[in-house]
Amino acid sequence: PVVPSDEHRDWVRYAAEHTMNVSPSWWCNWWMSYLNFQIEHHLFPSMPQFRHPKVSPRVRALFEKHGLAYMERSYTDAIRVTFANLHNVG
């Protein structure tokens, strides 16, 4: 979603609304070098990527506590959604 210029979003809410994770598996974690944890990556950009699986449950709980969606999709669905979005924005 596009945030209107007269509306402010805190960085946690912005990360929740504009990023999604790709479901973890040994293969996906290796293939994407743990950047399948995009939500955690955007919240903690200086954190070593291999730590993202450790903090993921805590971030998910924080989002749930505050009514934020924690979006996670399969690898193939994430690719499909990403390319559809690229097509829509031109």
Accessible surface in RSA format (square Angstrom, percent):
REM  Atomic radii and reference values for relative SASA: ProtOr
REM  Chains: A
REM  Algorithm: Lee & Richards
REM  Probe-radius: 1.40
REM  Slices: 20
REM RES _ NUM      All-atoms   Total-Side   Main-Chain    Non-polar    All polar
REM                ABS   REL    ABS   REL    ABS   REL    ABS   REL    ABS   REL
RES PRO A   1   113.03  82.4  73.45  67.0  39.59 143.9  90.92  75.1  22.11 137.4
RES VAL A   2   145.47  95.7 119.97 108.6  25.50  61.4 123.88 107.6  21.60  58.6
RES VAL A   3    36.51  24.0  18.60  16.8  17.91  43.2  19.17  16.7  17.34  47.0
RES PRO A   4    65.43  47.7  54.23  49.4  11.19  40.7  64.24  53.0   1.19   7.4
RES SER A   5   128.44 108.5  81.84 109.2  46.60 107.4  59.40 126.5  69.04  96.7
RES ASP A   6   136.41  95.6  94.54  94.1  41.87  99.0  50.39 118.6  86.03  85.8
RES GLU A   7    78.87  45.3  64.67  48.9  14.20  33.8  28.75  55.6  50.12  40.9
RES HIS A   8   159.30  87.1 131.21  91.2  28.08  71.8  98.02 101.0  61.28  71.3
RES ARG A   9    63.63  26.7  46.78  23.8  16.86  40.1   6.07   8.3  57.56  34.9
RES ASP A  10    64.85  45.4  59.87  59.6   4.98  11.8  35.95  84.6  28.90  28.8
RES TRP A  11   157.97  63.4 148.65  72.0   9.31  21.9 124.82  66.6  33.15  53.8
RES VAL A  12    33.55  22.1  33.55  30.4   0.00   0.0  33.55  29.2   0.00   0.0
RES ARG A  13    91.64  38.5  91.54  46.7   0.10   0.2  17.47  23.9  74.18  45.0
RES TYR A  14   107.26  50.1 107.26  61.0   0.00   0.0  68.30  51.3  38.96  48.0
RES ALA A  15     6.52   6.0   4.09   6.3   2.43   5.5   6.45   9.1   0.07   0.2
RES ALA A  16     3.06   2.8   1.53   2.4   1.53   3.5   1.65   2.3   1.40   3.7
RES GLU A  17    48.72  28.0  38.93  29.5   9.79  23.3  25.28  48.9  23.44  19.1
RES HIS A  18    64.01  35.0  31.73  22.1  32.28  82.6  36.28  37.4  27.73  32.3
RES THR A  19    18.53  13.2  10.55  10.7   7.98  19.0  18.34  24.6   0.19   0.3
RES MET A  20    36.65  19.0  32.81  21.7   3.84   9.1  28.38  24.1   8.27  11.0
RES ASN A  21     0.71   0.5   0.71   0.7   0.00   0.0   0.56   1.4   0.15   0.1
RES VAL A  22    10.54   6.9  10.21   9.2   0.33   0.8  10.21   8.9   0.33   0.9
RES SER A  23    42.13  35.6  37.28  49.8   4.85  11.2  25.29  53.9  16.84  23.6
RES PRO A  24    64.28  46.8  42.54  38.8  21.74  79.0  42.86  35.4  21.42 133.1
RES SER A  25    52.42  44.3  40.75  54.4  11.67  26.9  46.16  98.3   6.26   8.8
RES TRP A  26   206.24  82.8 189.49  91.7  16.75  39.3 168.47  89.8  37.77  61.3
RES TRP A  27   100.98  40.5 100.98  48.9   0.00   0.0  80.76  43.1  20.22  32.8
RES CYS A  28     3.06   2.3   3.06   3.4   0.00   0.0   2.98   7.5   0.08   0.1
RES ASN A  29    23.29  16.1  23.16  22.4   0.12   0.3   3.52   8.5  19.77  19.1
RES TRP A  30   171.21  68.7 154.79  74.9  16.42  38.6 132.31  70.5  38.91  63.1
RES TRP A  31   140.38  56.3 117.57  56.9  22.81  53.6 108.72  58.0  31.67  51.4
RES MET A  32    53.16  27.5  42.16  27.9  11.00  26.2  50.10  42.6   3.06   4.1
RES SER A  33    63.32  53.5  56.74  75.7   6.57  15.1  29.19  62.2  34.13  47.8
RES TYR A  34    71.67  33.5  71.67  40.8   0.00   0.0  28.33  21.3  43.34  53.4
RES LEU A  35    58.96  32.8  58.07  41.5   0.89   2.2  58.07  40.8   0.89   2.4
RES ASN A  36     0.00   0.0   0.00   0.0   0.00   0.0   0.00   0.0   0.00   0.0
RES PHE A  37     5.37   2.7   5.37   3.3   0.00   0.0   5.37   3.3   0.00   0.0
RES GLN A  38    50.14  28.0  50.14  36.6   0.00   0.0  20.49  43.6  29.65  22.5
RES ILE A  39     0.00   0.0   0.00   0.0   0.00   0.0   0.00   0.0   0.00   0.0
RES GLU A  40     0.00   0.0   0.00   0.0   0.00   0.0   0.00   0.0   0.00   0.0
RES HIS A  41    54.22  29.6  54.06  37.6   0.16   0.4  24.51  25.3  29.70  34.6
RES HIS A  42    91.15  49.8  71.05  49.4  20.11  51.4  45.82  47.2  45.34  52.8
RES LEU A  43    11.11   6.2   3.08   2.2   8.03  20.2   3.08   2.2   8.03  21.6
RES PHE A  44    76.26  38.2  72.38  44.8   3.88  10.1  76.26  46.2   0.00   0.0
RES PRO A  45    98.41  71.7  77.86  71.0  20.55  74.7  78.10  64.5  20.32 126.3
RES SER A  46   112.85  95.4  80.51 107.4  32.34  74.5  54.14 115.3  58.70  82.2
RES MET A  47    46.44  24.0  34.18  22.6  12.26  29.2  39.47  33.6   6.97   9.2
RES PRO A  48    70.13  51.1  59.19  54.0  10.94  39.8  70.13  57.9   0.00   0.0
RES GLN A  49    69.41  38.8  65.06  47.6   4.35  10.4  10.88  23.2  58.53  44.4
RES PHE A  50   113.09  56.6 102.70  63.6  10.39  27.0 102.70  62.3  10.39  29.7
RES ARG A  51   114.66  48.1 114.66  58.4   0.00   0.0  20.41  27.9  94.25  57.1
RES HIS A  52     0.12   0.1   0.12   0.1   0.00   0.0   0.02   0.0   0.10   0.1
RES PRO A  53    44.28  32.3  32.35  29.5  11.93  43.4  33.21  27.4  11.07  68.8
RES LYS A  54   153.44  74.9 135.76  83.3  17.69  42.1  82.62  74.4  70.83  75.4
RES VAL A  55    30.10  19.8  30.10  27.2   0.00   0.0  30.10  26.2   0.00   0.0
RES SER A  56    10.93   9.2  10.93  14.6   0.00   0.0   3.29   7.0   7.64  10.7
RES PRO A  57    83.90  61.1  73.64  67.1  10.26  37.3  78.29  64.6   5.61  34.8
RES ARG A  58   185.91  78.1 177.46  90.5   8.45  20.1  58.28  79.7 127.62  77.3
RES VAL A  59     7.61   5.0   6.55   5.9   1.06   2.6   7.61   6.6   0.00   0.0
RES ARG A  60    98.87  41.5  98.32  50.1   0.55   1.3  40.44  55.3  58.43  35.4
RES ALA A  61    60.68  55.8  50.57  78.0  10.11  23.0  56.49  79.6   4.19  11.1
RES LEU A  62    75.73  42.2  71.76  51.3   3.97  10.0  75.13  52.8   0.60   1.6
RES PHE A  63     0.25   0.1   0.25   0.2   0.00   0.0   0.25   0.2   0.00   0.0
RES GLU A  64   139.77  80.2 119.88  90.7  19.89  47.4  44.79  86.6  94.98  77.5
RES LYS A  65   163.86  79.9 126.30  77.5  37.56  89.4  83.41  75.1  80.44  85.7
RES HIS A  66   102.45  56.0  79.72  55.4  22.72  58.1  56.38  58.1  46.06  53.6
RES GLY A  67    70.55  87.0   0.00   N/A  70.55  87.0  37.81 103.8  32.74  73.3
RES LEU A  68    24.13  13.4  12.81   9.2  11.33  28.5  15.18  10.7   8.95  24.1
RES ALA A  69    68.76  63.2  51.31  79.2  17.45  39.7  61.65  86.8   7.12  18.9
RES TYR A  70    29.96  14.0   8.13   4.6  21.83  56.8   8.17   6.1  21.79  26.9
RES MET A  71    66.64  34.5  62.12  41.1   4.52  10.8  44.22  37.6  22.43  29.7
RES GLU A  72    65.56  37.6  35.71  27.0  29.86  71.1   7.98  15.4  57.58  47.0
RES ARG A  73    74.16  31.1  68.63  35.0   5.53  13.2  13.72  18.7  60.45  36.6
RES SER A  74    56.13  47.4  49.51  66.1   6.62  15.2  43.91  93.5  12.22  17.1
RES TYR A  75    67.27  31.4  62.82  35.7   4.45  11.6  43.20  32.5  24.07  29.7
RES THR A  76   105.97  75.4  98.40  99.8   7.57  18.0  78.30 105.2  27.67  41.8
RES ASP A  77    39.77  27.9  36.24  36.1   3.54   8.4  17.70  41.7  22.07  22.0
RES ALA A  78     5.40   5.0   5.13   7.9   0.27   0.6   5.40   7.6   0.00   0.0
RES ILE A  79    71.20  40.5  71.13  53.0   0.07   0.2  71.20  51.3   0.00   0.0
RES ARG A  80   143.64  60.3 135.53  69.1   8.12  19.3  74.83 102.3  68.82  41.7
RES VAL A  81    38.89  25.6  37.28  33.7   1.61   3.9  38.20  33.2   0.69   1.9
RES THR A  82    60.36  42.9  56.60  57.4   3.76   9.0  46.67  62.7  13.69  20.7
RES PHE A  83   127.79  63.9 122.85  76.1   4.94  12.9 123.24  74.7   4.55  13.0
RES ALA A  84    46.85  43.1  37.30  57.6   9.55  21.7  45.59  64.2   1.27   3.4
RES ASN A  85    82.82  57.1  80.15  77.5   2.68   6.4  16.23  39.1  66.59  64.4
RES LEU A  86    96.96  54.0  91.44  65.4   5.52  13.9  91.76  64.4   5.20  14.0
RES HIS A  87   151.65  82.9 131.45  91.4  20.20  51.7  87.36  90.0  64.29  74.8
RES ASN A  88   117.96  81.3  82.70  79.9  35.25  84.9  24.50  59.0  93.46  90.3
RES VAL A  89   111.53  73.4  73.69  66.7  37.84  91.2  81.33  70.7  30.20  81.9
RES GLY A  90    97.11 119.8   0.00   N/A  97.11 119.8  49.47 135.7  47.64 106.7
END  Absolute sums over single chains surface
CHAIN  1 A     6514.4       5409.9       1104.6       4054.1       2460.3
END  Absolute sums over all chains
TOTAL          6514.4       5409.9       1104.6       4054.1       2460.3
